[in-house]
Amino acid sequence: MQVRQVWGKGSLCQFAKARLSDYLFIVVSNREPYIHSYQGDEIKCEVAVGGLTTALDPVLSATGSMWIAHGSGDADRATVDSQNKVLVPPEKPLYTLKRIWLSEEEIEGYYHGFANQALWPLCHTADIEPVFDESQWDTYKRVNEIFAQSVLEEVRERKALVFIQDYHLALLPRLIKKANPELTVAQFWHIPWPRQKVFQACPWREEILDGLLGNDLLGFQTVRHCRNFLTTVNRTIAESKVNYEKAEVTLGEKKTKIHPFPISVDFEQLSEESQSVEVKEETQRLRKELNLNDKFVGLSIDRLDYTKGIPQKLLAIDRFFQERPDYKGRVTFIQVVTPSRTQIPSYRKLREDVDTLAENINLKHGSGDWKPVITMVGPLSTTTLAALRNMADLFIVSSLHNGMNLVAKEFIASQCDSEGILLLSHFAGAAKELNDALLINPHAIDHFAVSFEKALEMPRIERYKRMRRKRSIVKENNIYKWAADIIAELTKNEM
């Protein structure tokens, strides 16, 4: 029986050193891995939360490479040198973070505008109509050119591998490849890629596809997203040649490989954290403070976004208590929401809708000191989040359409006793891997409500078996494997 390697930070660092030793390795993203902010008279440095920093920080630390990103912290300018660079991590500097400065107008048009009012709703096939504003598109192009210039300044004539992140920089691969064809360029598209008919709505679809086909390797979360992209190119770019079997596109003399790389979490770190003294003490505090000691606890942790299906989830909770009033006083649902993109009207309206729904459920079904829904507004500390995952008997991911949904994998990694239940939307990217979860359609409110009942009444041994299988999957397919797989694919012709 073949024993598969379980990747960790140490093995990834060794692998990265071996494979990337001949390259200048540059990661490019909109969001920076370290953010400097003023706290009183002092400057504090915070690590960006998320799988991307977890995966790539050790790679860059091992290779002494560079990360280029937009400087968003209010103390970022105070910490860089004359070339807008700062060494990170702050406690043990091992690689260079180079910051790009954008004006308020550029941030508004590029980030809040085209990236998040056009590409985000378009790719998530959301009920929110994409906004295709030409001035925002022009700003998006200009910012991609700013990033391209910054990359090219660093590369010059050196042998380099540039790894670009996400939908904010769709034009960047072609821009840098056109200026320097010898570069190896890859990109990971963290959000879904929609069906071809949906993407056709974008007035600048050819320019975006051409930009992405500047990559040597383009990664998506799932096979379905890869297929959607290949079909979009096939039916949009007449001169392209799409090979579905090899999953590659040829445009002129240039080939682009299209591969799935499901992103994940640091399983070992989350497991260890969930068993720490600090998390256990926080769990006890929350249980007492929120009156949860004798309750079955349901939990969701969501960024406040219309793709997360939060209103649908609350409607299903309302329906559940209507159909099963015998559970009143015995079950509490905790909804953690972290506001984001508050400058965009649709996000502000969502916040109002969620608050109203939660309030109405509590008025309708609550009694005494028991509330069926407790809303907690983030961002919360990592210790509090770990404690909430610890105490949850049921974790609910109700996404209407999403790339991966790492919160599902974070819950699994935290469930060291293997007794929690995962209710997972089959529209989430994680559903393909985690098919031992109770899969739901968040649009079908009645079915959603019945799934709560099924979870509550599931025998303990079945819960245990399901969670053990899911933990095994997430442990093996962790965030370090994601990074190693991409590096292996990019450098395999060098071996």
Secondary structure as UniProt FT lines:
FT   HELIX           9..20
FT   TURN            21..22
FT   STRAND          24..29
FT   STRAND          34..39
FT   TURN            40..41
FT   STRAND          42..47
FT   HELIX           51..63
FT   STRAND          66..70
FT   TURN            74..75
FT   HELIX           76..79
FT   TURN            82..83
FT   STRAND          85..88
FT   TURN            90..91
FT   STRAND          95..100
FT   HELIX           104..106
FT   HELIX           107..119
FT   HELIX           120..123
FT   TURN            124..125
FT   HELIX           134..155
FT   TURN            156..157
FT   STRAND          160..165
FT   HELIX           167..169
FT   TURN            170..171
FT   HELIX           172..179
FT   TURN            181..182
FT   STRAND          184..188
FT   HELIX           196..199
FT   TURN            200..201
FT   TURN            203..204
FT   HELIX           205..212
FT   TURN            213..214
FT   STRAND          217..220
FT   HELIX           223..236
FT   TURN            238..239
FT   STRAND          241..243
FT   TURN            244..247
FT   STRAND          248..251
FT   TURN            252..253
FT   STRAND          254..260
FT   HELIX           267..274
FT   HELIX           277..289
FT   TURN            290..291
FT   TURN            293..294
FT   STRAND          296..303
FT   TURN            306..307
FT   HELIX           310..323
FT   HELIX           325..327
FT   TURN            328..330
FT   STRAND          331..338
FT   TURN            342..343
FT   HELIX           345..365
FT   TURN            368..369
FT   STRAND          373..377
FT   HELIX           382..391
FT   STRAND          394..397
FT   HELIX           406..414
FT   TURN            416..417
FT   STRAND          421..425
FT   TURN            426..427
FT   HELIX           429..431
FT   TURN            432..433
FT   TURN            435..436
FT   STRAND          438..440
FT   TURN            442..443
FT   HELIX           445..456
FT   HELIX           460..476
FT   HELIX           479..491
FT   HELIX           492..494
//
